[in-house]
Amino acid sequence: MSSDTHSSHADESPSPLYEKRSIPGKGNGLVACADIPEGTRILCEKPLFTLVSAANMVDNAVLAKVRSLAKDQQRQYLGLHNNYPNNNIFSGIFKTNALPCGPGSPIGGVYPTICLINHSCDSNSHHSWNDTTSSETIHALRDIKAGEEITICYTDPETYQARRAELRGSFGFDCDCSLCSLPLEKRQKSDARRTRIAQLDADIGDPSRVMNSPGQGLSRLPRNVSSTTAASHTMSSSLYDVRKIPGKGRGLVARSAISEGTRILSEKPLLMIPNNMSNEQLEARLARDLKALDKTQQRQFFSLHNSYTGKYVLGGIFKTNSMACGSDLSAIAIFPTISFINHSCLPNSHYNWNDSTGMQTIHVTRDLSAGEEISICYTDSGSASVRQAYLKKHFGFDCSCAICSLSATHRNASDARREEISRLQDTFAETDRASFKPEEAFIDLRKIVELLNKVRDHAE
């Protein structure tokens, strides 16, 4: 390995796969010293330090972290590029070089060697955070020839213009990789393909969708693409009615037959709040936010069920009916119609947050008959007894769905299948495995489909 490689590498390679070199027009970078086969782990490195990258606390926090480093580590840190020369030098280096410690993580890490790797929109390597070793890993996405620069992708918006603007704004350079250097017509075709890839990745890669409707993922969900705009909070109110459900209060019922994959509802939140407040903070925040709503919206809020007793009435209504949302699920929200949808451990519908429109969507995961209640899953973790305890504590009811009404023998068999589905789902969702062993990943996906069919067949 290069003599510049930091001693905190989690995995020292016995052969020199790369070396640090000056790259024309780019500064320092990493170059392959030998042919590197596709899938090879090139580098595994622990961060010099990690930090929650909140904008209002970076300067002082970074300075404290740098001061705690050994002298050689401080030199490594200060040797990294700074795209923010007018700001604090320490925070400028952090902002330029930090990589998220996992997809969507608010925690960023800075690395002595990995941070030297330059960008390409058509990168030959992939970076991924390993939670087990607390290290960042670099794998080759394709065969890399000796002398070829090792690259990763800093940002992956679908279009050339969007990538170019983000790279210029965040890193201070104009990309001239093979994709960005294409003629206009070919670049536009590339943009269209990348946009379609992103759509498919969102549909197939959503773990909840894989759990609740894997058949749709396998068929690439072509019928789920809708031209309906977000102008209205409902896609079609003719699909359902709000009705009183015996033993459940109000719920949504299909007005007519609804085909699998149909989007029943798309709705903006009535209220959205960060998911980290104490009871006192939540009550005060809700009292303030409710004043900003009109009378109709206030009535919608107070018409929702409250399964919590005590002095925090507003918080009780909110916690009973809220759903996680946002790109990183860091917020919770309630909705004027979606919050009426009741629970089933074997739901016929699935909810998903759409970050582009700021809306929660409901799709059916199997064909529904007219008059059938629309249901989603409030919790799918653990055995039937674990789910029952959770639902009783947080929502105040005992579930009597088809799964929970099974005999003890069949319920135990169902629990075992669901446990195996959960294990396979976690394995399938591993980024590196799906990238480098897609055949195994899709074998697991087919097993999930088979097990889900058994769960459903034995509940009917």
N, C-alpha and C positions, 0 to 999 in steps of 0.2 A: 504494500500500500504506500501511497504517497507519504513522505516524511511530514507533510502538513496535517496528516490525519490525526484527530484528537484521540487521546488515550482512552476516552470514555466510550469508544465504539462497543456496541453490545456483541458484535461478531467480527473478529479479525479474520479477514480472508487470507489464506496461505499464498495466494498469487496476486501480483500487482495488476488489478483489473483496470485501474485508472491512474491518471496523474493530473496535477494542477498545471494549467498552462495559460498563458496570455492569449486571448482570442481576439483577433482584429475587430475593432468596433464594439467590443463587449466587455472588456476588462478580463478578469480571471474567469476560468471555467474548468470543467473536468473533461478529459479526453480519454477514450478507451486505449489502454496499452496493448491489448490483445483482442482477438475476436471474442465477443460475448454473446452466447446463445440466448434466444428469447426465453424469458422466464427466470433468468439468473438474478439472484439478489446481489446487486452490485455493492451495496453499502447499507449498514445498519448503525445508527449513531444516536447517542443520547444528547439532549439539548444542553447548551451552556447554561440556560435557564429558561423557565416558562413564566408566563405572566398573563393574567386576565387583561385583555387589551381594551379596557374602557377608556374612551378618549380623555376623560377629565382626570385620569390618575396615572397616565403613562409616564410623564416626565420624571416625577419624583420616584415612582416605583422602579423604572428602568435604572435610574442612577443608583438606587440602593442595591439592585441586583448586580450591577456591574462592579460596584465596590466590594461585593462579597466574593468575587471571583479571584482566583490566583492570578499572578502577574502575567503568565503566559496565556491564560484564558482571556484576560483583558486585552492583550495584544491581538489575539485572534478576533475578538469582537470588534475592536476598533479598526481592524483591517478589512471589514466588510463594507460594501458600498452604501452610501447615504444619498438617497434621492430627495432629501428634505434639508438642504444646506442652510436654509434660513431659520430652521427650528433648532431646538436643543439637539446637539449632535447624538447623544445617547438614544433619545427616543426616535430620532430620525433613522438611525441604523435599525432599530427594532421594527419600525413601521415598514421599512423597505424590505426586510429580510424574513420577518416572522412567518412561519407556516402554522396553520391550525392543527392542534393536537386532536385530530379526528374530524370527520365531516361536520361542518356547521359549529364546531367548538368555539366558544369565546376565548379559549386559552390558546395563546400562540407560543411557539418555541423557536429559539435561534440556535443554529448549529454551525460549528466551525468549518465543516467541509460541505455538507449538503447545501448550505446557503450560497456556495460558489457556483452551483449548477444553474445554467442559464435557461431561458424560456424558448419554447417553440410551440406554435399552435398545432403542429403535427409532431409531437414529442416522441422520442424513442424509449422513454422511461416513465415510470409512474412512482409517485411518492405516497406513502401510507403510514399512518400512525399505528404502532403496535402497543395496545394497552397493557399487555402482559409484561413486556420488557421496558415499557416507558421509553420507547425509542422510535425514531423515524426510519423507515426502510425505503430503499430505492430498488425497484425491479426493472429489468429490461422488458419492454413491451414487444420488441421484435429483435431479430439478430442485429447486433451492432459490430461494425468492422473496426479493426485496429486503426487508430488515428481519427476516428469519427468522434465528434463532440457528443457528450452525454447531455440530454436535455429533458426537462419536465415542462408541464403546462402550468403557468401561473394563474391563468384565468381561462374559462372555456365558454363564454357567451357564444351563441350560435353564429352570429353574423360578423363579418370582417370589420365593419365600422364600429360595432360595440366593443369588440376585443381591442381594436386599435385605441379607442378612447380610454378604456380602462387601463391599458398598459402605459399609455402616455401620462395619464393622471396619477397613477399609483407608483409607477416605476421609472418614468421619465425617458422612455425610449419608444421608437417606432419599430415594430417588428418587420423583419424582412425574410421570414422563414419561407419554406417552399409553398405553403398555402397562401400567405400574404403576397407572394410575388407572382401569383397566377394572373393571367389576363382577366379582364373584367367579367367576361361571359362565363369563364370557367370558375371564377371566384363566386359568382352568384349561384351557380349550380352547386358548388361546395357548401355555401351557406344554406341552401335549401335542404341538402342531405343532412347537415349537422342539426338543423332545426327539427327534422323528422326523427333523427336519432334521439334527441332530447325528449321528444314527445313519447317515443317508445320506452325510453329509459324510465321516465316518470311513471308510465303505466305498468310496466313489467316489474320495475325495481321497488315499488312501494310494498314493504313487508306486510302491511295490513291487507292490501289487495291480494297478495299472494296467499295469505291465510284465509280470507273470506271468499275469494273468487278466483282461484288459480286458473280455472279454465279460460277466463278472460285474458289473463296474462299470456297464456300459451298461444292464444289466437290473435295476439297483438291488439286486441280491443279496438278494431276499426270502427265499430258502431258506436263507441262511446264518444267519438269526436263530434262535437256539436257546434253549429254556427250561431247558437243562441248567444246574445250579448248579455252583459251584466246590468242592463238598464233596469230590469225588474228583479225583485228579490226572489221570485218564483219562476221556474221554467214553464210550468203549466199547472195551474191550480185545479184544472179539470181532472187531474190524475188521482187526487185524494180528497178526503174530507176529514176535518177534525171532529171526532165523535167521543162520546163517553164510553169507556171500555169497562165492563164489569170487573170490579176488584182492582182497577188500575187508575182510575181517574180518566182524564182525557188522553187520546192518542190519535194517530193518523191511520186511516183505513183507505185501501185502494177503491176508487170509485168505479174502475173498470179493470179488465185484465191488463197487466203491465209486463212487457217482455224483459227478460234478463238483459242487463246492461243499460237499461233506460235511466237517464238522469231524472229523478223525480222532482228534485228541489235544489235550488242554489240560492243562498241567503246570506246577507251581510249581518254581522253581529248587532244585537241591541246594545250590548255593553262589552268591552274587552279590557281586561286588567292584567298586569304582570302576575305571574304565578309564584309569588314569594312574599306575600303579605301576612302579617299577623291578623287575628280576628279584629282587633281594634283598628288597625290600618285599613283593612278591607271594609269595615262598616263605615268609616269616615270617607273613604274614597267613593263608595257606592252612593252615600248621601249626597256628595258633591256632584257626581256624574248624573244621578237621576234628575237633578234640578235642570240639567241641560237638555233633557228629553222633553218632547211635547206630551200633552195629556194622554193621547192615544198610546204612545210608547210606554208611559208610566203605568197605564192600566194593563198593558201586555206583561210588564215585569211582575206586577203584583198578582196577576192571574196564575202565575206559575206555582208549582207545588213547593212546600217547604218541609223537609223531613227532619229538620233540626229544631229542637226546643231550646229556649233560653232567650237572653236579651239581644242577641245579634240576629235580628229578624231579616235585615237586608242581606247579610252574609249567608244566612241559612238558605234563603231563596236562591242566591247566586251559586252556592256550593252544590245544592241539590241538582241544579240544572245546567251547570257549566260544562264546557268541553274544551280540551286542549286544542290550541290553534297556533298559527304563526309558522314561519319556515323552520324554526328550531323548537317548536312546541313550548316556548317560554311564556306564552300568554294563555289565559283562559277566557272564555266568552260564553254568553248566553244568546239565544236566538229566539225571535218571536214565534216561529213555527217549528223549527227543528227540535227545540227543547221539549216539545210535546211527544216526541217519538219515544216509545217505551222499549224496554230491554228484552232481549232473549239471548240465551247462551248459544242458540242456533239461529242467528238472525237471518232475515231475508234481504237485508240492505246493509250498505256500508257507507260511512261518512268519511270525508277527506277534505282537508283544508287546501284551497287554491290560493297560493301566495300571489299570483299575478292579478287576480280580481279582488283579493281580500274577502273571499266568501267561503262558506262551508257548503259542500255539495253532498247530496245523497243519491247513490246509485243502487238499483236493485241487483242482487247477486244471483237471483234465480227468477223464473217466471212467477208472477203473483196472480192470484185469481181475484175477481171482483168481490169486494166485501172482506178480503183478508187484511188483517192488521199489519201495518208496516213496522218493522222492528230493527233495531241496531244492537250492538253488543257494548254494554258499559264496561265490562271487564272480561277478558278471556284467559286470565292467568290462573294456574293451579287447578286443583281437583274441584269436583262439584261442591264439596264441603267448604273449601277455601273461597270459592266464588260466592256461596250463600252467605258466609260470614262477612265478606266485603260488601255485598249488596245490602245486607241488613244494617251494617254500621253506617254506610255512607248515604243510602237511599231509603232505608226504613221499610224494606219489603222482603218477603220470602219468594224466591223465584219458583214458578210452577211451569216453566217452559217444557217442551218435549224432552229435552235432555235431562232436566232435573226431576221429571216425573217418571223416569225409567226405574225398573226394579234395581235393587242394590247390585245384583250380579251384572246387569247390562250397564249400569252407571259406572261401575268399576272398570269394565272393559272400555267404555267411552273415555274415561279419564286416562287410561293407558294410551289410547290412540291419540288423544289431544296432547299428552306429554311428548309423544314421539313427533307429532306435527310441530310442536314448539321447538324441539331440538333440531329438526331438519330445517325449519324456517331460519333459525339462528345461523346454522351452517351455510344455508343458501345465501344469506345476506352478507356474508363475509366478502368484502370487496376484492381482496387479493385472490381468493379462491374462484370467484365468479370470473375474474379476468384471465386467470392462468389455467384453470381447469373447468372450462365451461361445460364439457360433457358430463362431468361428475355433478356439477351444480344442477343441470337440468334433469339428471336421473333422480336427484333428491326432490326436485319440483314435481316430477311425475309421481313419486312416492307420496308426496303431500296430497296430490289430487286423489290418489287411491284411498288414502286414509280418511280424507274429508268425505268422500263418497260413502265409506263405511259408517262414519259418524252419523251422516244424514240418513242413510238407509235404516240403521238400527233405531233411529229416533222417530221414524214415520210408521 
